[in-house]
Amino acid sequence: MKRLHSVVAVAIAIVALLVAAPSQAQEKKQSSAQLSKRIVADKKVHRLILQVNTNDPAMMNLALNNATNVTQYYKDLGAKVTVEIVTFGPGLHMLRDDTSPVKARIKAISESTPSISFAACGNTRENMSKVESKEIPLIAEAKVVKSGVVRVRELQEQGWSYVKP
């Protein structure tokens, strides 16, 4: 009888361990996730350059998708991020008030996500003005930089990450 009692006690202990083990593993997993979020949140601001140099609405929308997805990812982690979309060459159409197929979307993004900004190449704008014999109007959200390519290079030199969608 004593032996049977010992076997039952051992069996109960094993069952208790099996029941407790998953909850301890879950707690450990949650702690790791929380620690990971804290580590990311404590780091510096993440900075991303997205380049648009084609007059392609799909490419423009892809860049906007990338920008909003990246900002949401870091927001979910509690981290800061800054995204600048730099346009030049035919990509300037993205920021042209008279030809942009995405200007309403840019306006909405700018209002909801101020960490995303838009840079328009001044050289491209000047050349388009000469070719079209008129001033090239830009959307209100666009900031003119002297050269889009130089802007990308300067931001990279400052440690920004670069992606061409």
C-alpha positions in Angstrom: 0.0 0.0 0.0 2.8 2.3 0.9 4.4 1.6 -2.5 1.1 2.3 -4.3 0.8 5.6 -2.4 4.3 6.6 -3.6 3.5 5.8 -7.2 0.3 7.8 -7.1 2.2 10.8 -5.5 4.8 10.6 -8.2 2.1 10.4 -10.9 0.4 13.5 -9.5 3.6 15.4 -9.3 4.4 14.6 -13.0 0.9 15.7 -14.1 1.3 18.9 -12.1 4.6 19.6 -13.8 3.1 18.9 -17.2 0.2 21.3 -16.5 2.5 24.0 -15.1 5.2 23.8 -17.8 3.1 25.3 -20.7 2.0 28.2 -18.6 5.6 28.9 -17.5 6.8 28.6 -21.1 4.0 31.1 -22.1 5.1 33.5 -19.4 8.7 33.2 -20.6 7.6 33.9 -24.2 5.6 36.9 -23.1 8.5 38.3 -21.1 10.9 37.8 -24.1 8.4 39.7 -26.4 8.1 42.5 -23.8 11.8 42.7 -23.4 12.3 42.8 -27.2 9.8 45.7 -27.5 11.5 47.6 -24.7 14.9 47.1 -26.4 13.6 48.4 -29.7 11.8 51.3 -28.1 14.9 52.4 -26.2 17.0 52.6 -29.4 17.4 55.7 -31.6 14.9 56.9 -34.1 14.7 54.6 -37.1 15.2 56.6 -40.4 14.2 55.4 -43.9 14.5 56.9 -47.3 12.2 55.6 -50.1 13.0 56.7 -53.6 10.5 57.2 -56.4 12.0 57.9 -59.9 9.3 56.6 -62.2 6.0 57.9 -63.3 4.2 54.7 -62.4 1.2 54.8 -60.1 1.8 51.3 -59.0 5.4 52.2 -57.9 4.1 55.3 -56.2 1.5 53.3 -54.3 4.1 50.7 -53.4 6.3 53.5 -51.9 3.3 54.8 -49.9 2.5 51.2 -48.7 6.1 50.7 -47.6 6.1 54.0 -45.7 2.9 53.3 -43.9 3.8 49.7 -43.1 7.2 50.7 -41.7 5.7 53.4 -39.5 3.0 51.1 -38.2 5.6 48.4 -37.5 7.7 50.7 -35.3 4.6 52.3 -33.8 3.5 48.8 -32.6 6.9 48.4 -31.0 6.7 51.7 -29.3 9.7 53.0 -31.3 10.1 56.1 -33.3 10.6 56.2 -37.1 11.0 58.9 -39.7 10.4 58.1 -43.4 11.2 60.5 -46.3 10.0 59.7 -49.8 12.3 61.4 -52.3 11.1 61.9 -55.8 13.1 62.9 -58.9 13.1 62.4 -62.6 9.7 61.1 -63.8 8.9 60.2 -60.2 8.3 63.9 -59.6 4.8 63.3 -61.0 4.0 61.8 -57.7 4.2 65.2 -56.1 2.9 67.3 -58.9 -0.4 68.9 -58.1 -1.5 68.7 -61.7 -0.5 65.1 -62.5 -0.2 63.1 -59.3 -2.4 60.0 -59.3 -1.8 59.7 -55.5 -2.2 63.2 -54.2 -5.4 62.5 -52.2 -3.6 59.5 -50.5 -0.5 61.6 -49.8 -2.7 64.3 -48.1 -4.4 61.7 -46.0 -1.1 60.1 -45.0 0.4 63.5 -44.1 -2.5 64.3 -41.9 -2.5 61.0 -40.0 1.3 60.2 -40.0 3.5 63.3 -39.7 6.6 61.1 -39.5 6.3 60.5 -43.3 7.6 63.4 -45.4 7.9 64.1 -49.2 10.9 65.6 -51.0 10.7 66.9 -54.6 13.8 67.3 -56.7 14.3 71.0 -57.6 16.5 70.1 -60.6 13.7 67.9 -62.1 11.1 70.5 -61.4 13.2 73.2 -63.2 13.8 71.0 -66.2 10.1 70.0 -66.4 9.3 73.8 -66.3 11.6 74.4 -69.3 10.2 71.5 -71.3 6.6 72.4 -70.5 7.0 76.2 -70.6 5.2 76.6 -67.4 5.7 76.6 -63.6 5.3 73.1 -62.2 2.8 73.1 -59.4 3.6 70.8 -56.4 1.2 69.5 -53.8 1.3 71.3 -50.4 2.9 68.3 -48.7 6.0 68.4 -50.9 9.3 70.0 -49.8 11.6 71.1 -52.6 15.2 70.0 -52.3 17.9 71.1 -54.7 18.7 67.6 -56.0 16.8 64.4 -55.2 19.8 62.2 -55.8 22.0 64.4 -53.6 19.3 64.4 -50.9 19.3 60.6 -50.9 23.1 60.5 -50.6 23.2 63.1 -47.8 20.6 61.2 -45.8 22.5 58.0 -46.3 25.7 59.7 -45.1 23.7 60.7 -41.9 22.9 57.0 -41.3 19.5 56.7 -42.9 18.6 53.4 -44.5 17.7 53.4 -48.2 15.1 51.4 -50.1 13.9 51.6 -53.7 10.5 50.1 -53.8 
